[in-house]
Amino acid sequence: MTRKYNFCAGPAALPEAVLQQAAEELVDFRGAGLSVMEMSHRSAEIVAIAEEAEADFRELLTISDDYAVLFVQGGASTQFSAVPLNLLGDKTQADYVNTGQWSKKAIKEAGRFAEVNVVASSEDTNFTTIPAFDSWQLNKEAAYLHFTPNETIGGVEFFWTPEVDVPLVADMSSTILSRPIDVNQYGVIYAGAQKNIGPAGLTIVVVRKDLMGKSNSHCPTMLDYQTAADNDSMYNTPPTYSLYLAGLVFKWLKAQGGVAQMEVINRRKAEKLYGFIDDNEFYANPVEVASRSLMNVPFTLANADLDKKFLAEADDAGLLNLKGHRSVGGMRASIYNAVPEQAVDTLIEFMKDFAASHG
Ligand SMILES: *Cc1c(COP(=O)(O)O)cnc(C)c1O
């Protein structure tokens, strides 16, 4: 068996140790005589898996009892509508920051339910910057402010947290668990699992408890945070296997030293790659230096005619999924928690050789 290095933006790489453990437990889960996939979500085993996953996740991000942790489905994209349906209350307006493709999708969907104020946008720089906070046109009447701390496609990340008077809502799909955050600064945090948590199918919502129970009367039961909270995220059948794997990833993260240690490693990985790109004339990254994502590193080649060749040769070298998003082109290396530093070193060596032979 040869594992290759996977730079996919999502579904993304999982820790090899986690996959090994899952393989060992796949057919007979710890002597239960059946697979996790075949167990009732009401069984003692699954309830324990869910409770342990929640406890470990809370520990990793130091989440207080003021917050509910919900395991739901539908991906981050479903949260684009769940957020306004749960948080608008008797208000009609919501503030949104537009820093890229995922912000835009959240804004579009919220527009079905709310009067959306785009309080700041970096579209004029082709989403290579983050608008300065003092330029944001905040509205007192907004029910909440929504932003995207890491734009997975553009590779733009906030390294500061907006301080606003309304609940702060963050789509953390591609940055969660990559470094410590202060959860207390947020009203709602949500993330699809398939970037930095586990396999697709699971979505995590962290919601301040006082913000629940105010959902719009048209809010579907399945999107209502209160429903999930009241039923320990088991109002209907949860994605049990994804939850189990996410739980293994949380244990793995704790064994690595938690998110503080992940930040050290992630910064080192990102600095190496950006440093190489900046020093080599053959490659370029368009994002302003202060807002460069630790998780998603887009880059272009000096000659776009070589893109196909680059990807084919990378593939042959065991470096997979480096193609950039169709909306921006070029390349993108996603270097989430589970992508080892060795993968980044190997990628840089490959890029060096490619530039030398084609530059
Ligand atoms: C991947 C991603 C999404 C979409 O997630 P789904 O789970 O596929 O709906 C939304 N926002 C961000 C920031 C993402 O990276």
PDBQT file of the ligand as one rigid body, heavy atoms in Angstrom, charges set to zero:
ROOT
HETATM    1  C1  LIG A 401     -16.552  23.638   1.641  1.00  0.00    +0.000 C 
HETATM    2  C2  LIG A 401     -17.142  24.905   2.189  1.00  0.00    +0.000 A 
HETATM    3  C3  LIG A 401     -18.532  25.141   2.214  1.00  0.00    +0.000 A 
HETATM    4  C4  LIG A 401     -19.507  24.164   1.655  1.00  0.00    +0.000 C 
HETATM    5  O1  LIG A 401     -19.568  23.068   2.461  1.00  0.00    +0.000 OA
HETATM    6  P1  LIG A 401     -20.619  21.882   2.191  1.00  0.00    +0.000 P 
HETATM    7  O2  LIG A 401     -20.437  21.077   3.415  1.00  0.00    +0.000 OA
HETATM    8  O3  LIG A 401     -20.197  21.217   0.929  1.00  0.00    +0.000 OA
HETATM    9  O4  LIG A 401     -21.965  22.497   2.076  1.00  0.00    +0.000 OA
HETATM   10  C5  LIG A 401     -18.976  26.310   2.763  1.00  0.00    +0.000 A 
HETATM   11  N1  LIG A 401     -18.135  27.227   3.272  1.00  0.00    +0.000 NA
HETATM   12  C6  LIG A 401     -16.797  27.048   3.254  1.00  0.00    +0.000 A 
HETATM   13  C7  LIG A 401     -15.902  28.103   3.831  1.00  0.00    +0.000 C 
HETATM   14  C8  LIG A 401     -16.260  25.883   2.718  1.00  0.00    +0.000 A 
HETATM   15  O5  LIG A 401     -14.930  25.693   2.705  1.00  0.00    +0.000 OA
ENDROOT
TORSDOF 0
